[in-house]
């Protein structure tokens, strides 16, 4: 399943709005931890199951890396509408 949440940087005082948008878009539990960088270009999510999800925007390119609790890993890269998926499961 591919899900990618993109949050624009609006007002740094309203980080809870960005976090709420990410939680809603990705169907996260309340126990899941969400961290958003100050510039809004990096998002880190730690799920209650032990999975770690990192989403990064870099020069118009989006990258998503998922390190699962079972040791498997997947990477998704979106660049100019082209989607590349790497998985080791």
C-alpha positions as CSV (number, residue, x, y, z in Angstrom):
1,X,0.0,0.0,0.0
2,X,1.3,3.4,-1.0
3,X,0.3,6.3,1.2
4,X,2.2,9.6,1.1
5,X,1.2,12.6,3.2
6,X,2.4,16.0,2.1
7,X,2.0,18.8,4.5
8,X,2.8,22.4,3.6
9,X,4.5,24.6,6.1
10,X,2.0,27.2,7.2
11,X,2.3,28.6,10.7
12,X,5.0,27.0,12.9
13,X,2.8,27.8,16.0
14,X,0.1,25.4,14.7
15,X,2.2,22.2,14.4
16,X,-0.7,20.3,16.0
17,X,-2.8,21.1,12.9
18,X,-0.1,19.5,10.7
19,X,0.2,16.5,13.0
20,X,-3.6,16.1,13.0
21,X,-3.6,16.2,9.2
22,X,-0.9,13.5,9.0
23,X,-2.6,11.3,11.5
24,X,-5.9,11.5,9.6
25,X,-4.3,11.0,6.2
26,X,-2.3,8.0,7.3
27,X,-4.9,6.5,9.7
28,X,-2.5,6.6,12.6
29,X,-3.4,5.5,16.2
30,X,-3.2,8.0,19.0
31,X,-0.3,6.0,20.4
32,X,1.8,6.6,17.3
33,X,4.5,9.3,17.6
34,X,4.7,12.0,14.9
35,X,7.6,14.4,14.5
36,X,7.7,17.2,11.9
37,X,10.8,19.2,11.1
38,X,10.6,23.0,11.5
39,X,10.7,23.5,7.7
40,X,8.1,20.8,7.2
41,X,10.3,18.9,4.8
42,X,10.8,15.8,7.0
43,X,8.3,13.7,8.9
44,X,9.1,10.8,11.2
45,X,6.4,8.5,12.5
46,X,7.0,5.7,15.1
47,X,4.0,3.4,15.3
48,X,2.9,1.5,18.5
49,X,3.8,-1.7,16.6
50,X,7.5,-0.6,16.4
51,X,7.5,0.4,12.7
52,X,9.4,3.6,11.8
53,X,8.3,5.7,8.8
54,X,10.3,8.6,7.4
55,X,9.0,10.9,4.7
56,X,11.3,13.5,3.1
57,X,10.8,16.2,0.5
58,X,14.0,17.2,-1.3
59,X,14.0,19.5,-4.4
60,X,10.5,18.4,-5.5
61,X,11.3,14.8,-4.9
62,X,9.5,12.8,-2.3
63,X,11.0,9.8,-0.5
64,X,9.3,7.4,2.0
65,X,11.3,4.8,4.0
66,X,9.6,2.2,6.2
67,X,11.6,0.2,8.7
68,X,9.2,-2.4,10.0
69,X,9.5,-4.0,13.5
70,X,10.1,-7.4,11.9
71,X,13.3,-6.1,10.2
72,X,12.0,-5.7,6.7
73,X,12.3,-2.4,4.9
74,X,10.8,-0.6,1.9
75,X,11.6,2.6,0.1
76,X,9.4,4.6,-2.2
77,X,10.6,7.5,-4.3
78,X,8.4,9.9,-6.3
79,X,10.2,12.2,-8.8
80,X,8.5,14.1,-11.6
81,X,5.5,11.7,-11.4
82,X,7.6,8.6,-11.6
83,X,7.2,6.2,-8.7
84,X,10.0,3.8,-7.8
85,X,9.5,1.1,-5.1
86,X,12.2,-1.0,-3.4
87,X,11.3,-3.7,-0.9
88,X,13.3,-6.4,0.8
89,X,10.4,-8.5,2.0
